[in-house]
Amino acid sequence: MIISVLKSKIHRATVTDAQIHYTGSITIDKTLI
């Protein structure tokens, strides 16, 4: 099994969406990615 993990910090970003039934789920603006 291959697991991809992203570890980073985006300073002062605004969360634009989240899935309440999925722990750790957030959405940020794609221009920040």
CYANA upper distance limits for C-alpha pairs under 8 A (distance plus 0.5 A):
 13 ALA  CA     28 ILE  CA      7.88
 14 THR  CA     28 ILE  CA      7.03
 14 THR  CA     29 ASP  CA      8.29
 15 VAL  CA     26 ILE  CA      7.00
 15 VAL  CA     27 THR  CA      6.33
 15 VAL  CA     28 ILE  CA      5.60
 15 VAL  CA     29 ASP  CA      8.26
 16 THR  CA     26 ILE  CA      8.04
 16 THR  CA     27 THR  CA      5.99
 16 THR  CA     28 ILE  CA      5.88
 16 THR  CA     29 ASP  CA      7.41
 17 ASP  CA     26 ILE  CA      6.30
 17 ASP  CA     27 THR  CA      5.34
 17 ASP  CA     28 ILE  CA      7.63
 18 ALA  CA     25 SER  CA      5.99
 18 ALA  CA     26 ILE  CA      4.90
 18 ALA  CA     27 THR  CA      6.46
 19 GLN  CA     23 THR  CA      8.36
 19 GLN  CA     25 SER  CA      6.11
 19 GLN  CA     26 ILE  CA      7.37
 20 ILE  CA     25 SER  CA      8.03
 28 ILE  CA     32 LEU  CA      7.80
 29 ASP  CA     33 ILE  CA      7.84
